[in-house]
Amino acid sequence: MPLSSDDPIVEYLTNNHFEGANAPEKWEVARRSQAVFLYREVKTCWQAVTKFYVTKTGDSAEKYARQEQALIEQARQVSPA
């Protein structure tokens, strides 16, 4: 789906991953699961995967955090540098 340049995630990505003349012009987003989204800058095909979390509390929070860290590490191993 097309995204507006004033989308908060687009603003964050633009401000933190692009400089001056390389400023992105057009963004798209695709939902990959309930919590995971793929953001893509159309001109350069630069992509970022995002995952949104709900605050976890109680006894299971630490276990959940370890599982999430392991999954992130798996994703890093298979993604291109």
Protein Blocks (a to p, Z undefined) as FASTA:
>chain_A
ZZdfkbfklmmmmmmmcghjlpcfbdcdddfbfkbccdddfklopacddddddddedjkl
mmmmmmmmmmmmmmmmmpcZZ
